[in-house]
């Protein structure tokens, strides 16, 4: 029995190490390619050990002065949007756990319905622009994600049901504490894992979003960093095709089109990779506990 357990542990560690390598290797290769000389990439292909270090790709990206403003806009939107989304999501989820709440079944069905069916792009665009008038405002980057994900509501509700004793909440109600008081003073302090989980998910959604900028923003003042990087990538691809057709492949070395593509990916994902270790503990706990069927 001990030998079998030891064999299982060895196999599990080998598989986890292999999976870790498979996850880390593409990211490391991406970073190395972004600082490789364009001529080396064309001649030798991608490598973990660049023959010549070259930061021309990053110079090209950060020479665009608007990227700093786009970073600022994205950080502001991510922070405000994540906090607002977490508050709205947890409040709705808590409401669905209150015993005897009138209309709770209807509200639960409505949440589930929105997870299965969507109104589509055109009705959403018309609603946001014609009813809420958010076009070319910072609200265009905030509102579409603040109005919560049904999946996040489901896992948060499950967490509340499985991990917060109803006896404590009933005692608080008998002592005269309001539902808002129970929510903010008792439920939220006991829900750090699930809050960190949905908070990190929402932060990823806000940080990686470029479609809202594409749909609702034409004013460069409110363009997100992902939308700006996407525009850069499109311009680089167009420039690459134009040069390939008119000047020949040998002249393309002057503009590091391959390296720029890699550098754009690094610039876009690096902040979230840096933040993830700080949320990993709560994130994993929230996923495993919140996924248990209540």
C-alpha positions in Angstrom: 0.0 0.0 0.0 2.8 2.4 0.9 4.6 1.5 -2.3 1.5 2.2 -4.4 1.0 5.5 -2.6 4.6 6.4 -3.3 4.3 5.4 -6.9 1.2 7.5 -7.3 3.0 10.5 -5.7 5.9 10.2 -8.1 3.6 9.9 -11.1 1.6 12.9 -10.0 4.7 15.0 -9.5 6.1 14.0 -12.9 2.8 14.9 -14.6 2.5 18.2 -12.8 6.1 19.1 -13.7 5.4 18.2 -17.3 2.2 20.3 -17.3 4.1 23.2 -15.7 6.8 23.0 -18.4 4.1 23.0 -21.1 2.6 26.1 -19.6 5.8 28.1 -18.9 7.7 27.1 -22.1 5.5 29.1 -24.6 5.5 32.2 -22.3 9.3 32.0 -21.9 9.7 31.5 -25.7 7.5 34.5 -26.3 9.6 36.7 -24.0 12.8 35.6 -25.6 11.5 36.1 -29.1 10.4 39.7 -28.2 14.0 40.6 -27.3 15.7 38.8 -30.1 17.1 40.5 -33.2 14.8 40.3 -36.2 17.5 39.0 -38.4 18.2 36.1 -36.0 14.5 35.2 -35.9 14.3 35.1 -39.7 17.6 33.1 -40.0 17.5 30.7 -37.0 13.8 30.8 -35.9 12.6 31.2 -32.4 14.9 30.2 -29.6 15.1 30.3 -25.8 18.6 31.6 -26.0 18.8 34.7 -28.3 22.0 35.2 -30.2 21.7 38.9 -30.0 19.6 40.9 -27.5 17.6 43.6 -29.2 14.9 45.9 -27.6 13.9 47.5 -30.8 10.4 46.0 -30.6 9.7 47.5 -27.2 11.1 50.8 -28.4 8.7 50.7 -31.2 5.7 50.0 -28.9 6.6 52.6 -26.2 7.5 55.2 -28.8 3.8 55.5 -29.3 3.0 58.2 -26.6 -0.6 57.3 -26.3 0.2 53.8 -24.8 1.0 55.4 -21.4 -2.4 57.1 -21.4 -4.0 53.8 -22.6 -2.3 52.0 -19.7 -3.7 54.5 -17.2 -7.2 54.2 -18.6 -7.1 50.4 -18.5 -5.8 50.4 -14.9 -8.5 52.8 -13.8 -11.2 50.8 -15.6 -9.9 47.5 -14.2 -9.7 48.7 -10.6 -13.1 50.5 -10.5 -14.8 47.9 -12.7 -13.5 44.9 -10.6 -14.6 46.5 -7.3 -18.0 47.4 -8.6 -18.6 44.0 -10.3 -17.6 42.1 -7.1 -20.0 44.2 -5.0 -22.9 43.7 -7.4 -22.2 40.0 -7.9 -21.9 39.2 -4.2 -25.1 41.2 -3.4 -27.1 39.4 -6.0 -25.7 36.0 -4.9 -26.4 36.8 -1.2 -30.0 37.7 -2.2 -30.5 34.3 -3.8 -29.5 32.6 -0.5 -31.9 34.5 1.8 -34.6 32.1 3.0 -38.2 33.0 2.2 -37.3 35.8 -0.2 -40.4 36.5 -2.4 -39.6 36.0 -6.1 -36.3 34.2 -5.4 -37.2 31.4 -7.9 -38.0 33.9 -10.6 -34.8 35.8 -10.0 -32.8 32.5 -10.1 -34.5 31.5 -13.4 -33.7 35.0 -14.8 -30.0 34.6 -13.9 -29.8 31.2 -15.5 -31.7 32.4 -18.6 -29.1 35.1 -19.2 -26.3 32.5 -18.9 -27.9 30.4 -21.7 -29.2 33.1 -24.0 -27.8 36.5 -25.1 -29.5 39.4 -26.9 -26.7 39.7 -29.4 -24.3 42.5 -30.4 -26.7 44.8 -32.3 -29.4 45.0 -29.5 -26.6 45.5 -26.9 -25.0 48.2 -28.9 -28.3 50.0 -29.5 -29.2 49.8 -25.8 -25.9 51.1 -24.5 -25.6 53.9 -27.1 -29.3 55.0 -27.4 -30.6 54.4 -23.9 -27.5 55.0 -21.7 -25.5 57.2 -24.1 -22.1 55.7 -23.1 -20.4 56.0 -26.5 -17.0 57.8 -26.4 -17.1 57.9 -22.6 -15.1 55.9 -20.0 -18.5 54.3 -19.0 -18.3 52.3 -22.3 -15.4 50.4 -20.8 -17.0 49.9 -17.4 -20.7 49.2 -17.7 -20.9 46.2 -20.0 -19.0 44.1 -17.5 -20.3 45.6 -14.3 -23.7 44.0 -15.0 -22.5 40.7 -13.8 -21.9 37.3 -15.2 -24.4 34.6 -14.4 -21.6 32.1 -13.9 -20.0 34.2 -11.2 -23.3 34.6 -9.5 -23.8 30.8 -9.5 -20.4 29.9 -7.9 -20.7 32.8 -5.4 -24.2 31.7 -4.3 -22.9 28.1 -3.9 -20.0 29.3 -1.8 -22.4 31.3 0.5 -24.7 28.3 0.9 -21.9 25.8 1.7 -19.5 27.9 3.8 -21.5 30.5 5.7 -23.6 29.0 8.5 -27.2 30.1 8.3 -27.5 29.8 12.0 -25.1 32.8 12.5 -27.1 34.9 10.0 -30.4 34.0 11.6 -29.0 35.0 15.0 -28.0 38.3 13.5 -31.5 38.8 12.1 -33.0 38.1 15.5 -30.7 40.6 17.1 -32.1 43.3 14.7 -29.2 43.5 12.2 -30.4 44.6 8.8 -29.7 42.6 5.7 -27.2 45.2 4.5 -25.5 45.0 7.9 -25.4 41.2 7.7 -24.0 41.3 4.2 -21.2 43.9 4.8 -20.3 43.0 8.4 -20.7 39.2 8.3 -20.9 37.7 4.8 -18.2 39.6 3.0 -15.5 39.1 5.8 -16.2 35.3 5.6 -16.0 35.2 1.8 -12.4 36.2 0.9 -11.6 33.2 -1.2 -14.6 33.6 -3.5 -14.2 37.4 -3.6 -10.6 36.9 -4.7 -11.7 34.4 -7.3 -14.4 36.4 -9.0 -12.3 39.6 -8.5 -9.4 38.1 -10.4 -11.7 36.8 -13.2 -13.3 40.2 -13.5 -9.9 41.9 -13.5 -8.8 39.6 -16.4 -12.0 40.4 -18.3 -11.4 44.2 -17.9 -7.7 44.0 -18.6 -8.0 41.8 -21.7 -11.0 43.6 -23.2 -10.6 45.3 -26.5 -14.0 44.8 -28.0 -15.8 47.5 -26.0 -13.2 50.0 -27.2 -13.7 48.8 -30.8 -17.5 49.0 -30.5 -18.1 52.1 -28.4 -15.0 54.3 -28.5 -13.7 56.3 -31.4 -12.1 59.0 -29.2 -8.4 58.1 -28.6 -8.7 59.5 -25.0 -10.7 56.4 -23.9 -9.0 53.7 -25.9 -7.8 50.8 -23.7 -4.3 49.4 -23.9 -5.5 46.1 -25.5 -7.3 48.0 -28.2 -4.3 50.1 -28.8 -2.0 47.1 -29.0 -4.5 45.4 -31.4 -4.3 48.5 -33.6 -0.5 48.3 -33.5 -0.6 44.7 -34.5 -2.9 45.4 -37.4 -0.7 48.2 -38.6 2.4 46.0 -38.3 0.8 43.2 -40.3 -0.3 45.7 -43.0 3.2 47.2 -43.1 4.7 43.8 -43.3 2.6 42.7 -46.2 3.2 46.0 -48.0 6.9 45.8 -47.6 6.9 42.1 -48.6 5.2 43.0 -51.8 7.1 46.2 -52.7 10.6 45.9 -51.2 11.3 42.3 -50.8 11.8 40.1 -47.8 15.4 41.2 -47.2 14.4 44.8 -46.5 11.9 43.8 -43.8 14.7 43.3 -41.3 14.8 47.0 -40.7 11.4 46.8 -39.0 11.1 44.0 -36.5 7.6 42.9 -37.4 8.0 39.4 -35.8 9.5 40.8 -32.6 6.9 43.4 -32.4 4.1 40.8 -32.5 5.8 39.0 -29.6 6.4 42.2 -27.6 2.8 43.2 -28.0 1.7 40.0 -26.4 4.2 40.4 -23.6 3.2 44.0 -22.9 -0.5 43.0 -22.8 -0.3 40.0 -20.5 2.6 40.9 -18.2 0.7 42.8 -15.5 -1.8 39.9 -14.9 1.0 37.4 -14.8 2.7 39.5 -12.1 -0.5 39.8 -10.1 -1.5 36.2 -10.2 0.8 34.8 -7.5 -0.7 37.2 -5.0 -4.2 35.9 -5.7 -3.3 32.3 -6.3 -4.1 30.9 -2.8 -7.6 32.5 -2.6 -8.2 31.9 -6.3 -7.7 28.1 -6.1 -9.6 27.8 -2.8 -12.5 29.8 -4.2 -12.7 27.7 -7.4 -12.6 24.4 -5.6 -15.0 25.3 -2.8 -17.4 27.4 -4.9 -17.7 24.6 -7.5 -19.2 22.2 -5.0 -22.8 21.6 -5.7 -25.0 22.9 -3.0 
